[in-house]
Amino acid sequence: MERDLNLELQRLDERVEETGRQAEAQQATFGPISGRADVGDGSISVEVAPGGLLTDVRLSSAALSRGPQVLAQQLFDLAERATRQAGASMHAALSPVLGEGGEQHLASLGYQPIEDDEEGEPPGRVTRAGWRSPR
């Protein structure tokens, strides 16, 4: 039996369009997705987009007095935690619409679910903007 390549391509195109519509609906439901992290005293906070692009950094005068090496390390650590949070939020928003194989695709992009206590930090040290998974 000969396969109709045009028909298969049309069906694939329709599935891609439908997945795109569902992803847009999910994004509208959840709003902008980002990750936030701060130090316990609030003197340093960062916000990142999924993938780790810094979108906001806030430093108090106390943070600036710590010295450049300490400050740089804290910023790096916070950005890394915020990136994991943004990835988890992105995973939660998109995994329902990607269907079979979606989990693996998201994981390949670094978007994986994490537990809030996985960070090993006291509660409140890392916060997530956007969607928060129900428990």
N, C-alpha and C positions, 0 to 999 in steps of 0.2 A: 504494500500500500504506500503510495507516494504522499509525503507530508506536504501540506500547503504552508510554505514558509511565510507568505504574506499574512495568512490567517494567524499563525503563531506569533508573528511580530505584532500584529494588531492586538492580540490578547495580552501580550507582554506589556505593550504600551498602555493599555487600559488598566492593568494591575498597577503599573508605576504611577499613573495619574491618580488612581484611587488611594494608593498609599500616601501620595503627596497631599491629597485633600485631608486624609485622616491625620497626618502629621501636623498640618496647619491647624486643624481643629483642636488637637491636643495642645499645641503651643498657645492657642487663644485661651484655652481653659487654664493653663498653668501660668501664662504670662512669661515675661523674660526669665530665663534660667541663668543663675549665676551661683557662685560659691563664695562664702565669706568666712574669714577666720580672724580671730583677734587674740592678743595676749590677755591673760586674766585681769590685769588692771586697766585694760582698755587703752593703753598708751600707744598701741600699734594695731591697726586693722587693715585688712586688704580685702578686695573683692575682685573676682576673676570671672571671665566668661568661660563657657565650656571649652576645654582645650588649654586653658591656663593663661590667656591674655589678660594682663592686669587692666582693670577698668577703674579701680579706685585704691588709693593708698592714703591712710591717715596716720600722722605721727604727732604725738604731743611733745612738748619741750622735754619731758622726762625721758622719752624714747631717744631723743637726740643726744642726751647726755651720756648714753651708754657706750659711746665710742663706735667708730665705723665698722669694725669687724663684728662686734656683737649685734649691732643693728642690721647689718647685711645678712647675717646668719638667721636672725629672727624673721626678717622679711622673706627670705628664701623658704624657711620652714612653714610660715603661714601661707605663702602662695601655694606651696605643695599641698597642704591640707585643704585649702579652699578649692584647688583644682580637683581633688578627689571628690569633694562635696558637689561641685558643679557637674562632674561626670556622673555621679550617682543620681542627681536630679534629672539629668538628660536621659539616663537609662530608664528611669521610672516613667518619664514622659513619652519616650519613643518605643519602648519594648512592646507595649500593647498593640501598636499598629504595624510593626515590622513583620510579624508572622514568623513562620518557620525559618530558622537560621538567623533571626534578628538579634538574639542574645549574643551569638558569636560575633556578628558584625559589630555590634556596639562594643563588645569587649575588645575587639581589634582596634577600635578607635580610642580605647582607654576609658570608656563609659561603663563602669561596673557598679553594681549595688554595693554599698558598705553599710555596716552597722554603725549607729551613732557612737557607740562606745568603743569601736574598733581603734580609734585614734589613741586610746590610752590616756586621754586627757580628762580632767574633771568636767562635769556638765557645765555648759555655758561657755566653754573656751572656744568651741568651734560652732558657728551657727550657719544655717543654710538659708539662702534667700530663695524665693520662689516656692516650689512644691516641696512639701514635707510628707513623707510616706506615713500612712496610718499604721498604727501598731495594734 
